[in-house]
Amino acid sequence: MTSVAILCGGKGTRMRSSEVKLPKPLVDVGGRPILWHVMALYAAHGLKDFVLLTGYAGDRVRSFAESLTEDWNVQCLDTGEDTPTGGRVAKARDLLSAGTFCLTYADCVADIDIEALLAFHHAHGRKATITVVPPTAPWGVTDLEEDGRITGFQEKPRLDLWINGGFMVMEPSALDSIGEDDVLEEGPFKRLAADGELYAHRHERYWQCMDTYKENLTLNELWDSGRAPWRSLVEA
């Protein structure tokens, strides 16, 4: 059974005032913590074994896990409050060494096909796969002619770039590239890429990471209006 490790150590400092001590994985979207939405995305594809890599306010994440009524198998591992992302994964080595595992963040939702992601990963046969997504510009842009004439406007267009969207898949051998002092997105990924062991799975439909309070409002508005693209998956 493929397990799913979720990085749950974030403080969410851009989400709220300093007086509120709610960890970002437990910030509400549609009446449930965003962590529940992430877990439900995987469960919709039959992946129900979870390892929650906790840090800040880990006791509250553990309480959430213990309150779940879904038929999910959930373990919580305290990886330290200030441990970098790679270090959290490294500390879970004993729990992730049995076979192919998924790895993701606790604050991103998407209408992603996890089965297609796993199939792509197994097809290329390398150590790791990252889902990449095209980012959206945070501002509107102008269409200009060489002489400065404006021919039109585009409101927050998609950029011709690819960024890490989370929803990763790894073989246990990838753990050899991840140390306890590592930021996952820096040294480990660069080492895997240099060795030809890192592939990208392109996801071009809906994806949103909840980094700010404004993004939290956007996700809640989508959910409340019935327009959340991932809703049909998690409520199936």
N, C-alpha and C positions, 0 to 999 in steps of 0.2 A: 504494500500500500504506500503510495506516494504521500509523504508528510508535507505540511506547509508551515514554514517558519515565518513569523511576522514580527518585524521590528517595532516594539511597543515602548521604547524608552524615551520618546520625545516629550519635552516640556510644553511645547506649543506657546512659546513666549510672544509670538505675533498674533495669537488667537484671542487674547483676553487681557484684562487688567491683572496686575501683579497680585491683587488681593484674592483672586480666584485660583484655587490650587488644583483644578481639574486637569489631568494629563490629556494631551491632544487625542490619543486613541479613544477617549471616552467623550469627546465633544459630540453633541447631539446632531443628528441629521434625520429628520423625519420621525422623531420620537425614539430613536435608538442610537447608541454610540456608533460613530463611523467605523470603528473596529468590527462591529457586528456586520455591517454592510460588506466589508472586505472578506470576512469569513464566509458570509452567505454566498458571495460570488464563487468561491471555491467549492463550497458544499453543493451548489447547483450543478457542478460538473463531477460530483461524486467524491470529491476530496474533503474528508471530514476529520482527518487527524492533524491537529494543530499544536505548534509549539510557540507560545507567546514569549518573546524575548523582552523582558521587562526591565525598567530602570527607574526613572522618576515616578514617584507615587505607585510603585509596583504593587503595593498592597491593594490599591483600589482596582487595578487591572485584574488582579487575582480574584477579588470579590465579584467583579463582573463575570469572570469566567465561571465561577462557582454558581452564579445565578442563572446561567443559561439552561434553557429547557429543551433545546434542540438535541438530537441524537449525534452530537459531535464529541470526539475524544480530544480533550484540551489539557495540555500541560503548560505550566508557567515556569519559566526559568529566570531567576533574578540575575541579571548580567551586570549590575552596578549602575549607579545613577549617572556617572559621568563617562561611561565607557563609549568609545566611538563605535560606529555602526559595524565595522569589520570585526572589532573585538567582541561585540555581542554574538556574532555568528561563530567566531572561533570558540567562544565559551560553550557553545551548544554542540560542539563536535560529536560528543558521545551520543547525542540524540538524533544526529543527522547523518550518521555514517552507514546506515543500513542499506541505502540505495538512493536513487534519484529523488531529490527533494525540491520543492518550490520555496521561494523566498520573496517576500514583498514588504512594503511599508504599510503602516496602519492607517494611512491617511489619503489613499488614492482609490478612486472608483472608476470603473470603465465597463463598457458593454463588450468585454473581451471574451474570446472563445479559448478557455483554458485547455481544452482538449486539442485544439489546433496548435497552441503554443507547445504543448508536450510532444505532439507528433513532429513538429519542426525540430525541436531539440533532439529527439531520438534519431531523426533522419540525418542530421549533420554529424552526429557521433562525437562531438567535442565535449569539453568539461562544463561549459556554462553558456546560458542564453539570457539575454536581457531584452525585454519588450521595449521598443523605442516608439515614440510618438512624435508627430509634428507639432511644435508649439504654436500658440496663437500670440500674435503681437499684442502687447498690453495697451496699445493706442491705435487710433485710426491713422491711416497713411494717405499721402497724396500721390496721384499719378502725374508726373511732370514730363514735359517735352524738354529738349535740349535748351531751348530759348527761355525756359522758365514758365511757359504757359501750362496752367493746370487743366488737365483733361478729365479729372474725376477724383473720387475719393473711395477708399476701402475702409470699412469699419472693422478694426481688429482682425486683419486677415491671417490666415495660416502662413507660417514662415517655411521657406524651403530648407528646413533643417530637421534633424532628428535628435531628440533628447531621451534620457533614461526615464521610462515610465514605470519602473518597478516591474512587478509580475515576472520574476526571474525564475530560471530553472537551473539546477546545478547537480553535478555528480559529486559523490563524496571526495573524489580526487581533487576537486576545486578547492577544498578546505586547506590543502597544503599551501595554497597561495595567500591564505588569509591569516594574519597574525593578530594577537590580542591588542596591539597598539595601532592597528590599521583603521583608517577610514575606508569603508568598503569601496566607495566610488573613486578612490584615488589609487593607492598602491596595488591592491589586489586586482582590480579590473585592468589596470595598465599592464601588470605582469601577465595576466591571462591573455590579453590582446597581443602582447609582444610574442607570446608563445603560439599564437594561432589557435587558441583554445576558447575564444569568446566570440559568439555570434549574436546577431540582432534579429529579433522577430518584429516586423513592422505591424503596428496597429494604427489604422487610419480612421477609425470611427471615434466614438466618444471616449474621452479620458479627462479626468480632472483631479488634481492634487489639491488638498485643502491646507494651504500654508497660512492663510490669513483669515481674519474675521469676515472680510468681504466675500471670500470664496465660500466660507461656511454659510453665509446668507444666501449665496447663489444656489448652493446644493439644496438647501432647505426649500427655497422657492421652487426649484425644479420638482422636488419630491411632492410638495404640497399641491402643486398644480397638476400632478399626474404626468409630467413630461420628463421625469428622470429616466435617461436611456438605460440604466442598469436595473431599473425597478422590476421589469418582467423576469429577470434572472433570479433576483433574491427572493421574490415572492412566489416563485414557481412551486 
